[in-house]
Every structure is written in C-alpha cells, then in structure tokens.
C-alpha cells in the first residue's frame, strides 16, 4: 500500500492537509504532512528560504523516514516542492555509485526509486485503470 506525502499550499502548514490525511489513514495508508521551512508553525525559521529549501524539506522526509512506494501530493505551491523533490529523487542512480553517502544508501535502499507517479500502476496491480 503506498505511503502518501502531502505538502500544503503557500503560507499554510501541514495541518492544512489534516482532513485528507485522516481519510487516507482510515483506509489504512501511512500519511505524512510536513510543514515547509518558514511557513505555518515553522515561520520563525525564515525569511531566507525558498523553493530550494522546500524541495530539500520534502526530500528529507523521504530519506529520513526511509519511504518507498510513495505518492507525493502538493496543493498549489506545495506542488512545486513535490515536483522538485520527485525530480531530484528520480535523477539519483538506482545502482551503487563509487562512494554513496549514508543518506544515499538509505534512499537507494532497495535498488529502486522511492517515488512513483500517482498514475503509475503498482507492481501486481493489473486491474487499475489509467487515463
């Protein structure tokens, strides 16, 4: 079952996603709703933050929580952060490199990307209709 990482819109916080997160959790999903640096209850950590920092925030959740089979969702501005994070994760080579860091080993873990598109079928999911 996929894990959901839902990122809020600009100037809000992870709590903005609580209603959707609760629905998903009732259906058995694991859901993360991080608050981006400099926003919401983390607004005191600004103001010199921007999209690059927010991409790092999302990547950090994926890495440090060791998440695999992830569906990234972003509301308005959060969509830019999750798109950037997905691009960064998907560009990482799946195989071993010359000298990966501990974090890279965690992300690569199972030799596959932890991120997939919401429209990409899961292995063994033959009944899923796309398009």
N, C-alpha and C positions, 0 to 999 in steps of 0.2 A: 504494500500500500504506500503510495507516495507521501512524502513529507511536504507540507506547504510552508513557504516563507512568504509572508505578506508584508509589503512595505507601504506605509502610509503616504498620503499626499503631503505637499509642502506645508511647513509651519504647523503641522499636527504632531502626533506621536503614535506609537504602536497601539495605544488604547483605542485609536480611531477604528482599528480593524477588529475589535473585540466581538461585535455581533457575528461577523462572518467566521471568525476563528472558532467561536462557540458552536456554530452549526457544523463545521467540519470536524471538530473534536467529538461531537455527539455521534458522528458517523465513523468514528474510530481513527481518524487521522491525527498525526502529530502536527502541530502548527506553531510556528514561530512568528512573532510580530514585533521585530526590533524597532526601537526608536532611533532615527538617524542622528548623528552627532550635530549638535547645535540647534536641534528642534525639540518641541514639546518639553518634557521634563529634563531634557539634556541641553536646553537652550543656553545654559550657563557655560557650555563648552565651546562657544563660538566667539567672535563672529567670523573668524578667518577660516571658514570651512566652505566647501563647495561640492560639486558633483563628484570630484575625485575622492574626497573623503567619504562620501556616501556610498560610492561603489566599494570602497575598502570596508565600510561597515557591513555591507551585505556579504562580501567575500569572507570576512572574518567569521560571521555566523556560520557559513558553510564549512569553513575549515575547522574552527574550534569545537563545533558541535559534531564534527565528522559526519556530515549529512550526505546521503546518497539517495538516488531516486527522488529528486527534489522538483517540485513545481514552484517556480518563482512567480509571484503576482505583485504588481505595483499599481497603486492608484495615482493617477496624474503624474506628478513629479517623481513619485516612487517608481514609476515605470522606467524612467531614465536610469535610476540607480540599479534596478534589477537587470535591465538590458546590458548595462556596462559590466555588471558582475558576471552575467552569463557569458558575455564575450570574453572576458578575462579567463574564466574557468575553462571554457571550451577551447581556448587557444593553448592551454597547457598540454604538453605532450602526455599521452596516457601511459607510455612506456617509461622505463628507467632512463634517467639522464646521467650525465657524468658524475655529478655530485649534488643530488637533491637535498634541500634543507629539510629539517624535521617537519615543517608545515607542509612542504610539497609532498613528502611521503604520506602525510595524513590525508591530503586531498586526493592523491592518486590512488591511495589505498588498494582498492580492488581492481586497479588497472582500467577503470572506465571513468567517464566524467560523472560527477555527482549531479549534474544539471541536465534536464531534458525539457523540451518544449511541452506545453500542456497538450498540444495536438499530436505529439509523437506517441504512438502506441507503446505500451509496456510490453516486455517480452512475455509471450504466452497470452496476450490479450487479443484474441482472434475475433471477438465479437464487437469490438469498438468501432464505431462509425466515425469517420473524419470527413471534414469538408462541409 
